[in-house]
């Protein structure tokens, strides 16, 4: 299951066994209850959902609420069943039948969220605050949202100055100028009365460009929020500085040797300064926008070509990220296979395969240890990686139909990584020979870094019995490792 900024814990479910004949067993793996809970809670919109687990003996017949459920030769089962919408506590009843007699029974109670007691909102009193208000970002990896319950919007670095125009729940409303707003959770910021609310002044720009890399240095009087966006053809990077004003009279190039075509500034809507940087080749190898330790300077770095031999894996640094690990089990299969174990085995095989092809391959974890999502990303940055690939095994949310969604999928975030996702996905499908689950744009932490082409692959669905068995097969994992390595090789050959 792919890494987001939240993680789904894996807790073995508890269930009632009124009676069991010796040797008979129903192991309901999902839905699972958290510690101390006795009732599973579904969202109000869910009307049909899945259960999975395993039975023993595998030859027995399983029924869920009176409907027979198909099982595999190993006793694994996956069922998609309707939920009872009558108000009150409902239950799934699982019955194991051998030679016409019931040998085991299990039950799991459930309700809908609207039927549960609503917890009090955890809000912070901000009535005494006077807006507009100066804020300073005090946390690494801070994010803003389009609305308090919206999607990620901006990623302001540590020390960024923001102007708040209101407060809602746990979120400050941040004024971007010209009517634009974004929202940031109070845990990422501190009130900074020492910072002026005046626009930041953007000064004369210096450009140093070569065929391999370019650096654009931008003097600023204050660290304001910014947004970096690539054009559809990947040739123009536009960096927008909010709550800023231009004092740019000169753009100096020293030297200018082929990496860039043009750097220009323009006035954006509201108090915004837009900097357009046009590259001669599509910007697919990574870029970064950051404030230097000197608070008065912003820098845009663009990589025009990867390290090592052109068109080859030889000399490339590839960071392989086996998802989850340690306390984070990831998804779990009907036979209780853990995602963290399967993808670690795959990650090691992929590392070996890449090294055989001449790459310098590094793992974000080499054992069953807990590594935070952002530590994985930071590791790839520190290693100046040419590529980041995160390997996972998928699962679904309650309500999704597992018989319509399974197989192999690939995820990307930045437009510059789409071609990489497409190339890797093609080889992944050839290796797994599973259903094509698709290529997805998704705001995942492991594919969000701009400095590195990055993709996340969901090799198979751990919750799907036949695919879980493949993820337990070393021959299958070796085949997938070879396929992913070929996909990366194809990508660099195109470059």
N, C-alpha and C positions, 0 to 999 in steps of 0.2 A: 504494500500500500504506500502511495507516495507521501513524502514528507510535506506537511504544511507547517504553519507556525503554531498549530495545536497538534496534539497527538491523541489517538484513540487508545486508551489502555485496554489490555487484554486480561480479563478476569474469568476464571472458569465458573460456569454457571451452576447454581444450586437448583435441585429439583426434588420433588417428593417421589419416593418409591413405596407405594402401599404394600406391594409384595413382589418378590423376585424368586423365580425358580433357579436352583443352583446352576451357575454358568451362564445364565441369561443376563444381558445388560443393555441398557439404553444410555448412551453417552451424548447428551444434548450439549453441543459446543456453543451454538448461538441460536437464539438470543442469550446473552449472558447478563447476570446481575452484578452490580457493584457490591462491595462488602457492606453488609448491614441491610441491604434491600431485599424485599420479599416479592415485589411486584415490578415487572418490566413496564416501562412507559414509552408509548409510541407518540409521535407527533400527530396532531389532529388530522392532518391531510393524508395520512397513510391508511389505506383500506385493504391492501394485500401486501404480504411481506414473506420473507423466507426464514426457514429454519434449517440448520444442518448439524450433523454429528455422525455418530457411528453406532452400530449395534453388534452384539455378539450373542449367539453365533451369526455369521454373515448369511447363512442359509435361511434364517427366520424371515417372517413377513412383518413389515412395519406398517402401522396405520397411524395417521395423525387426524384427530377429530373424525374418525370413522372412514377416512379416505386412505387407500393403500398408496404407499410411497415407494418409488423405485430405489433399490440399493445396489451398490457395486459388489464385485466379488470379494472385496475386503471389508464389506459391511458399511461403507460410507454412504450417507444420504444427503440430498439437498432437495428441499420441498418449497414450493411457492403456494401459499395458502391464503384464503380470504380471512379477514379479521371480523370478529363479531362486534357490531356497532351498538348493541343494546347497552344503555348506561349501566355503570357498575363494573365490578371486577369480573373479568372473563378468564378463560384458561385454555391452553393447548393441552390436549390429552394424547399422549403417545403410548401406543399399545404394541407389544411384541407378541407374535403368535407363532407357535410351532405345533405342527401336526394337529391343527384345529383347536388348540388350547392356548389361553393367555399365559405367557411366562414372565412378563415384566410390564409394568405400567409406570409412566412418569408424567408429571403435570407441571406446567409453568403458568403462573397467573400474570395477567397484563391489564393495563388500563390506558386511556388516552390522556394526553397532557392537560386537556381542558377539564378533566375530572379530578385533577390533583390540586391540592392546596397551593395557592400561589405564594412564593416566598416574597418577603419585603424587598423592594429595590434597594440596592446598596449604592447610595448616592452620597456625594460630599456637598455640604452646604457651602455655597459660594455667593450668598446674598450680599456680602459686604464688599465684593469686588467692584471696582469702577473700571468700565471699559471705555476706550481701547486700552489694552494692557500688553506690556512687553513680556514675552516668554523666551526662554532659552532651552534648547534641547539638551538634556542631561543624560540621555541613555544611548548606548550603542544600538544600532539597528532599529531606530525609531521609524514608525510609519504613520502616515495620515490616511484618512478615509474620506470617500466622497460624501458620506453622511455617517452619523454615529453607528448605524448598522449597515453601512455601505461597504464597497470593495476598497482595496488598497489604492492609494492615490499618489502620494509623494513619499520619498524616503530621505528626510532631512538628516544630514550627518550631525555628529556630536558638535555642540557649540553653535548651531544655527539659531539665529534670532527670528522670532515670529511675532506677529501682531494679532492678538486675540480680540474678537469683537463680541464674545458672548460665551456662555457655558451651558451645556445640556447634559444631564446625567453625569458621566465621568469624562465628557469630552469638551475641550475648548473649541469654539468655532474660530478658525484662523482666517483673517482677511488677506486675500492675495492681491487685492487691488482690482479696480474695474468691475466690481461686483462678484468676482470669483472668490469662492470660499473652499476650505477643506477643514477636516476635523481631526484633532489629535487627542489621544487619551492622556489624562493628567499624569499618569505614571512615567511618561516620556519627557516631561518638561518641568521647569521650575519658573516661578515668577521672578523676573529680573528687572527690578526698578532702576538699575544703573544704566540700562540700555535705552537710547533715544528711539523714538518712533519715527524719526525722519527717514526718508528713502535712502537706501545705500547708493553711493556714487560709484559708477563704473568708469574706470579710467582707460588710458591708452593701452592697446593690446600688443603683445609680442608673440610672433609665430616662429617656431623652429620646426622645420619639416624635412623629412628624408623619405626615401622609398620604403624604409622599414617602419618608422614611427614618426608621429608628430606631437608637439606640445604647444598648446595655446595658453598663454599666461594672461590673466585678467585681473588687474588691480580693483579692489572693492573696498569701500569704507566700512562695511558691516557684512556679516554672514547672513544672507537672507535665503529663504527657500528657493529652490530652483527645480526645473523640470528639463530632462533631456529626452528628445524624441528623434527617431530616425524617419526619414522620408520613405515612401513606399518602394523606391528603387534602391534604398540603402546607401545612397551616395551623399545625402545631406543630413548632418547632425545639427539639430537646432537646440540650443541651450537657452532657456528662458529664466532670467533672474527676476523674481517678484519683488514688489515694493522697492524698486530701484529706479534710478535716473541715470541717463548717459552723460558723460563728460568725455566721450571718445572723440578725439580729433585725429588720431593717427593709429594705423595698424602696421607694425613693423615686421618684416619677414627677414630672418637672418639665421641660416639661409633658407631657401625655398626650393626643394629638389625633388619634386615629383610626387610626394604623397598627397598633397592637397592641391585643389584647383583654385579655391577662393575662400576667403574669410571676410564676412561683412557683418555689420550690426544694423538693426532697425528697431524702431520704437513699436512695442507691442501694445495691446489694449490695456488701459489703466496704467498703473505705475509698473511697467514691465519693460525690460530690455532683452531683446532677442538677439542671439548670436548665431548666425548660420555658417556652418563649416562644411564646405563641399569637397568631397574626396574624389580622386580619379578612378578608384576601384570601389566596388561595393564594400561597405564597412561590415565585415563578417568576423573579424578576428578579435574584436573586443575594443572597448573604450571605457574611460572612467572620467567622472567629473567630481572634483573634491576641492575642499579648502585645505591649503597647505598649513603647516604649523604656525606660520606667520598669518594671523587672522585677516590680514589685509590683501591676501592673494588667493584667487581661485585658479585651478588648472584643469584643462581638458587634455587628456592623454588619449591618443588614438594609435592602435596597432594596425599597421597595414599588411603585415605578413607574419606568419608563425615562425617559431624557431626551427632549427634542424633543416634537413634536406627538403627542398621544394618538391611538392607533389608526392611525398612519402611520409610514412610514420617514423622513419629513422630520425632520431634526434628530438622528436616531439615529446613534450611532457604531458602525460594524460593522467588526470586524477580520477580514480574509480571509487565511487561512493556506494558501499553496500548499506542499504537503508536500515534504519532502526538500530537495535543492539542494546545490550544491558537491560535496563528497566523497561525499554520500549520494545515489546515483542513484535509489533506490527500486526498484520493480519494473521489469522489462524485458520487452518483447514479442518474439514470434517474429521480427519484422523489425528488432529491436534499437531500437525506440522506447523512450525512457527516461521513466519516470513523472515525474521532476522537471521535464522540459521541457513535457510535456503539461499538467500541473497549473499550471505558471507561466503558460502562455498562457491557461488557463481562469480563473485567479485575476485576471489583468489585465482580462479581459472582464467578470467578475463585478463588479469594482471600478467599472468604467465604468457598468455597468447600475444598480448601487446609487446611484451619484452622480446619474444621470439621474432617479432617483426621489426625490431630495432627501436621501439619507443622506450622512454623512461616512464614507467608506470608506477603510480603511488596509490595506496589505499587510504581512505579516511579512517578506517578501523581494520585491524587485523585479527581481532578476537571479539568475544561477546562482551563488549564494554559499551557504556553509555557515552555518546558523543552528541553534543547539541547540534542542531541544524546549522546555526550560524558559525560554529566552530568548523564545520565541514567546508562551508563556503570560504571562510577566512583561510583555511589551510590551502585551498586551491589558489587563492590570491597570493598567499605568501610564496608558494612554489612557482609563481608566474606560469601557471599551467597554460597549455595550448588548447586544452579541452577538458570539460568536466562532464562525466557521465554517471548518473545515479541509477542504481538497479533496484527494482522493487518487485513485489508480487501483489496483485490487486485484490480489492474487496469492494463491496457495494454498500450504499446507505439503505436503511430500512425503506421498504416500499419499491425499490428497483427490482426488475425482473431478471434474475440471474440467468435465465434461459435465453434472454435476448442480449445480455451484456456479458460477454466473456471473451477470452482470447488475448491477443498481444496489442498493447497500445504504447504510444510515445508522446511525450509532453515537452513543450517549449514555452518560453515567455517572450523573449526579445525577437523582433523581426529578423535580426541577423543570424538567429539560430534556427530559423525555419528550414533552410536548405539542409542543415546538419540533421535535424529531426527527420526530414523526409528520407535522407540517404540511409541513416541508421535504421529507420523503421522498415525500409524495404528489405534489408538484410535480416532484420529480426524476424520478419514474417517467413522468409525463406528457411530460417533455422528452426523455428518452432513448429511451422506447418499448422498453426492454429488460426482460428477466426481472426479477421482484421478488426480490432476494436477501434482503430482510428488514430489520427494524429490530432492532438489537442493543444490549443493555447490555454494555459492555466497559470494563475498567479501563485506559483509555488516557490518557496525559498530557495530550493536547490537549483532552479533554472533562472532565477532572477538576477544573478550577478551580470553586470554589463561587460566586465573586463574579459570574460571568457565565453566562447561558444559553449552552451550547456544544454543538455537534454536529460530527461528522466524517462526510463523505460519500465513499463509494467509488463514483465515477461509473460505472465499468465495470471489467472485468477486463483488465488489460494483457496477460496471458498468453493470452487467448482471441483467436484470429486476427481474427474479425469485429469484435470490440470494440476491438482494437488499431487497426484501420483507422479506426473512428469517432473514436478519440482523436487521430488524425492529421488529422482533417477540421475545418477552421476553422468551417464552417457548423454542424456538430454541437456544437462547443464554444460557439458563440454561442447556440444553442438551449438548451443546458444552463445557461448563465449567466442567461438570461432566466427559466428555470424556477426556479433557486435564488433569484433576486431576488423572484420572485412568492411563493415559499414563505416567505421572510422577511417580506414584506409581509403575507401572510395571518396569520402569527404575531402581528405587532404589532397587526393589526386586531382580533384576538381579545382583546387585552389592553386 
